[in-house]
Amino acid sequence: LAAAVDSLARLEEPPPLSAAGLAPLWRPAALLAVAYAVLLSSVVGYSLRAWANRHTDASVLVLYNAVQPPLTALLSLAVDPVGS
């Protein structure tokens, strides 16, 4: 909603898309971040969850789903307390 208000009031103009503007997306660090997100977050995460569905009780999976968001937030704070 805030972005819509800003754009209607012309408080913030989005930069035009250009080859120069998209160049940072093709840096090795950016591509590595995308590969990490795809491989570890998606493929490995879903594979482990499928394995857990076969080898653990439903109560453990429910507990994991309930505990995952707060533990992820705590881990995020532990890795980067400033939140850059």
mmCIF file of the C-alpha atoms, coordinates in Angstrom:
data_MODEL
# 
_entry.id   MODEL 
# 
loop_
_atom_site.group_PDB 
_atom_site.id 
_atom_site.type_symbol 
_atom_site.label_atom_id 
_atom_site.label_alt_id 
_atom_site.label_comp_id 
_atom_site.label_asym_id 
_atom_site.label_entity_id 
_atom_site.label_seq_id 
_atom_site.pdbx_PDB_ins_code 
_atom_site.Cartn_x 
_atom_site.Cartn_y 
_atom_site.Cartn_z 
_atom_site.occupancy 
_atom_site.B_iso_or_equiv 
_atom_site.pdbx_formal_charge 
_atom_site.auth_seq_id 
_atom_site.auth_comp_id 
_atom_site.auth_asym_id 
_atom_site.auth_atom_id 
_atom_site.pdbx_PDB_model_num 
ATOM 1  C CA . LEU A 1 1  ? 0.000  0.000   0.000   1.00 0.00 ? 1  LEU A CA 1 
ATOM 2  C CA . ALA A 1 2  ? 2.818  2.396   0.858   1.00 0.00 ? 2  ALA A CA 1 
ATOM 3  C CA . ALA A 1 3  ? 4.479  1.775   -2.502  1.00 0.00 ? 3  ALA A CA 1 
ATOM 4  C CA . ALA A 1 4  ? 1.206  2.522   -4.296  1.00 0.00 ? 4  ALA A CA 1 
ATOM 5  C CA . VAL A 1 5  ? 0.761  5.776   -2.382  1.00 0.00 ? 5  VAL A CA 1 
ATOM 6  C CA . ASP A 1 6  ? 4.375  6.775   -3.088  1.00 0.00 ? 6  ASP A CA 1 
ATOM 7  C CA . SER A 1 7  ? 4.009  6.076   -6.790  1.00 0.00 ? 7  SER A CA 1 
ATOM 8  C CA . LEU A 1 8  ? 0.683  7.940   -7.027  1.00 0.00 ? 8  LEU A CA 1 
ATOM 9  C CA . ALA A 1 9  ? 2.138  10.923  -5.186  1.00 0.00 ? 9  ALA A CA 1 
ATOM 10 C CA . ARG A 1 10 ? 5.307  10.647  -7.292  1.00 0.00 ? 10 ARG A CA 1 
ATOM 11 C CA . LEU A 1 11 ? 7.398  10.572  -4.130  1.00 0.00 ? 11 LEU A CA 1 
ATOM 12 C CA . GLU A 1 12 ? 9.513  7.745   -5.411  1.00 0.00 ? 12 GLU A CA 1 
ATOM 13 C CA . GLU A 1 13 ? 10.164 7.094   -9.075  1.00 0.00 ? 13 GLU A CA 1 
ATOM 14 C CA . PRO A 1 14 ? 11.320 3.575   -9.907  1.00 0.00 ? 14 PRO A CA 1 
ATOM 15 C CA . PRO A 1 15 ? 14.521 3.475   -11.957 1.00 0.00 ? 15 PRO A CA 1 
ATOM 16 C CA . PRO A 1 16 ? 14.050 2.572   -15.607 1.00 0.00 ? 16 PRO A CA 1 
ATOM 17 C CA . LEU A 1 17 ? 15.010 -0.953  -16.606 1.00 0.00 ? 17 LEU A CA 1 
ATOM 18 C CA . SER A 1 18 ? 18.128 -1.078  -18.704 1.00 0.00 ? 18 SER A CA 1 
ATOM 19 C CA . ALA A 1 19 ? 20.967 -3.462  -19.444 1.00 0.00 ? 19 ALA A CA 1 
ATOM 20 C CA . ALA A 1 20 ? 23.185 -1.450  -17.098 1.00 0.00 ? 20 ALA A CA 1 
ATOM 21 C CA . GLY A 1 21 ? 20.572 -1.606  -14.363 1.00 0.00 ? 21 GLY A CA 1 
ATOM 22 C CA . LEU A 1 22 ? 20.248 -5.377  -14.684 1.00 0.00 ? 22 LEU A CA 1 
ATOM 23 C CA . ALA A 1 23 ? 24.014 -6.013  -14.896 1.00 0.00 ? 23 ALA A CA 1 
ATOM 24 C CA . PRO A 1 24 ? 24.432 -6.511  -11.112 1.00 0.00 ? 24 PRO A CA 1 
ATOM 25 C CA . LEU A 1 25 ? 21.978 -9.421  -11.292 1.00 0.00 ? 25 LEU A CA 1 
ATOM 26 C CA . TRP A 1 26 ? 24.430 -11.403 -13.436 1.00 0.00 ? 26 TRP A CA 1 
ATOM 27 C CA . ARG A 1 27 ? 27.396 -11.097 -11.075 1.00 0.00 ? 27 ARG A CA 1 
ATOM 28 C CA . PRO A 1 28 ? 28.782 -14.396 -9.787  1.00 0.00 ? 28 PRO A CA 1 
ATOM 29 C CA . ALA A 1 29 ? 27.733 -13.581 -6.208  1.00 0.00 ? 29 ALA A CA 1 
ATOM 30 C CA . ALA A 1 30 ? 24.135 -12.966 -7.280  1.00 0.00 ? 30 ALA A CA 1 
ATOM 31 C CA . LEU A 1 31 ? 24.025 -16.157 -9.331  1.00 0.00 ? 31 LEU A CA 1 
ATOM 32 C CA . LEU A 1 32 ? 25.512 -18.088 -6.417  1.00 0.00 ? 32 LEU A CA 1 
ATOM 33 C CA . ALA A 1 33 ? 22.804 -16.708 -4.122  1.00 0.00 ? 33 ALA A CA 1 
ATOM 34 C CA . VAL A 1 34 ? 20.079 -17.820 -6.523  1.00 0.00 ? 34 VAL A CA 1 
ATOM 35 C CA . ALA A 1 35 ? 21.669 -21.260 -6.872  1.00 0.00 ? 35 ALA A CA 1 
ATOM 36 C CA . TYR A 1 36 ? 21.839 -21.546 -3.077  1.00 0.00 ? 36 TYR A CA 1 
ATOM 37 C CA . ALA A 1 37 ? 18.189 -20.587 -2.739  1.00 0.00 ? 37 ALA A CA 1 
ATOM 38 C CA . VAL A 1 38 ? 17.065 -23.032 -5.400  1.00 0.00 ? 38 VAL A CA 1 
ATOM 39 C CA . LEU A 1 39 ? 19.212 -25.975 -4.394  1.00 0.00 ? 39 LEU A CA 1 
ATOM 40 C CA . LEU A 1 40 ? 19.293 -25.820 -0.623  1.00 0.00 ? 40 LEU A CA 1 
ATOM 41 C CA . SER A 1 41 ? 16.042 -24.114 0.214   1.00 0.00 ? 41 SER A CA 1 
ATOM 42 C CA . SER A 1 42 ? 13.881 -25.877 -2.324  1.00 0.00 ? 42 SER A CA 1 
ATOM 43 C CA . VAL A 1 43 ? 15.347 -29.161 -3.477  1.00 0.00 ? 43 VAL A CA 1 
ATOM 44 C CA . VAL A 1 44 ? 17.075 -30.225 -0.266  1.00 0.00 ? 44 VAL A CA 1 
ATOM 45 C CA . GLY A 1 45 ? 14.322 -28.843 1.967   1.00 0.00 ? 45 GLY A CA 1 
ATOM 46 C CA . TYR A 1 46 ? 11.512 -30.614 0.147   1.00 0.00 ? 46 TYR A CA 1 
ATOM 47 C CA . SER A 1 47 ? 13.517 -33.824 -0.126  1.00 0.00 ? 47 SER A CA 1 
ATOM 48 C CA . LEU A 1 48 ? 14.188 -33.851 3.612   1.00 0.00 ? 48 LEU A CA 1 
ATOM 49 C CA . ARG A 1 49 ? 10.550 -33.133 4.313   1.00 0.00 ? 49 ARG A CA 1 
ATOM 50 C CA . ALA A 1 50 ? 9.463  -36.010 2.071   1.00 0.00 ? 50 ALA A CA 1 
ATOM 51 C CA . TRP A 1 51 ? 11.926 -38.306 3.829   1.00 0.00 ? 51 TRP A CA 1 
ATOM 52 C CA . ALA A 1 52 ? 10.617 -37.146 7.216   1.00 0.00 ? 52 ALA A CA 1 
ATOM 53 C CA . ASN A 1 53 ? 7.037  -37.864 6.127   1.00 0.00 ? 53 ASN A CA 1 
ATOM 54 C CA . ARG A 1 54 ? 8.008  -41.496 5.605   1.00 0.00 ? 54 ARG A CA 1 
ATOM 55 C CA . HIS A 1 55 ? 10.227 -42.005 8.639   1.00 0.00 ? 55 HIS A CA 1 
ATOM 56 C CA . THR A 1 56 ? 8.776  -39.958 11.509  1.00 0.00 ? 56 THR A CA 1 
ATOM 57 C CA . ASP A 1 57 ? 5.461  -39.565 13.281  1.00 0.00 ? 57 ASP A CA 1 
ATOM 58 C CA . ALA A 1 58 ? 2.989  -36.894 12.263  1.00 0.00 ? 58 ALA A CA 1 
ATOM 59 C CA . SER A 1 59 ? 3.344  -35.219 15.680  1.00 0.00 ? 59 SER A CA 1 
ATOM 60 C CA . VAL A 1 60 ? 7.051  -34.605 15.057  1.00 0.00 ? 60 VAL A CA 1 
ATOM 61 C CA . LEU A 1 61 ? 6.320  -33.009 11.701  1.00 0.00 ? 61 LEU A CA 1 
ATOM 62 C CA . VAL A 1 62 ? 3.646  -30.768 13.202  1.00 0.00 ? 62 VAL A CA 1 
ATOM 63 C CA . LEU A 1 63 ? 6.055  -29.718 15.942  1.00 0.00 ? 63 LEU A CA 1 
ATOM 64 C CA . TYR A 1 64 ? 8.752  -29.008 13.345  1.00 0.00 ? 64 TYR A CA 1 
ATOM 65 C CA . ASN A 1 65 ? 6.356  -26.815 11.351  1.00 0.00 ? 65 ASN A CA 1 
ATOM 66 C CA . ALA A 1 66 ? 5.396  -24.868 14.472  1.00 0.00 ? 66 ALA A CA 1 
ATOM 67 C CA . VAL A 1 67 ? 8.975  -24.383 15.705  1.00 0.00 ? 67 VAL A CA 1 
ATOM 68 C CA . GLN A 1 68 ? 10.628 -23.618 12.368  1.00 0.00 ? 68 GLN A CA 1 
ATOM 69 C CA . PRO A 1 69 ? 9.701  -19.882 12.038  1.00 0.00 ? 69 PRO A CA 1 
ATOM 70 C CA . PRO A 1 70 ? 10.886 -18.801 15.525  1.00 0.00 ? 70 PRO A CA 1 
ATOM 71 C CA . LEU A 1 71 ? 14.059 -20.884 15.221  1.00 0.00 ? 71 LEU A CA 1 
ATOM 72 C CA . THR A 1 72 ? 14.742 -19.371 11.801  1.00 0.00 ? 72 THR A CA 1 
ATOM 73 C CA . ALA A 1 73 ? 14.338 -15.876 13.267  1.00 0.00 ? 73 ALA A CA 1 
ATOM 74 C CA . LEU A 1 74 ? 16.714 -16.695 16.142  1.00 0.00 ? 74 LEU A CA 1 
ATOM 75 C CA . LEU A 1 75 ? 19.271 -18.179 13.752  1.00 0.00 ? 75 LEU A CA 1 
ATOM 76 C CA . SER A 1 76 ? 18.990 -15.077 11.577  1.00 0.00 ? 76 SER A CA 1 
ATOM 77 C CA . LEU A 1 77 ? 19.706 -12.868 14.583  1.00 0.00 ? 77 LEU A CA 1 
ATOM 78 C CA . ALA A 1 78 ? 22.632 -15.053 15.591  1.00 0.00 ? 78 ALA A CA 1 
ATOM 79 C CA . VAL A 1 79 ? 24.192 -14.877 12.128  1.00 0.00 ? 79 VAL A CA 1 
ATOM 80 C CA . ASP A 1 80 ? 23.537 -11.170 11.514  1.00 0.00 ? 80 ASP A CA 1 
ATOM 81 C CA . PRO A 1 81 ? 22.473 -9.328  14.695  1.00 0.00 ? 81 PRO A CA 1 
ATOM 82 C CA . VAL A 1 82 ? 22.476 -5.907  12.984  1.00 0.00 ? 82 VAL A CA 1 
ATOM 83 C CA . GLY A 1 83 ? 20.123 -6.998  10.238  1.00 0.00 ? 83 GLY A CA 1 
ATOM 84 C CA . SER A 1 84 ? 21.987 -5.578  7.291   1.00 0.00 ? 84 SER A CA 1 
# 
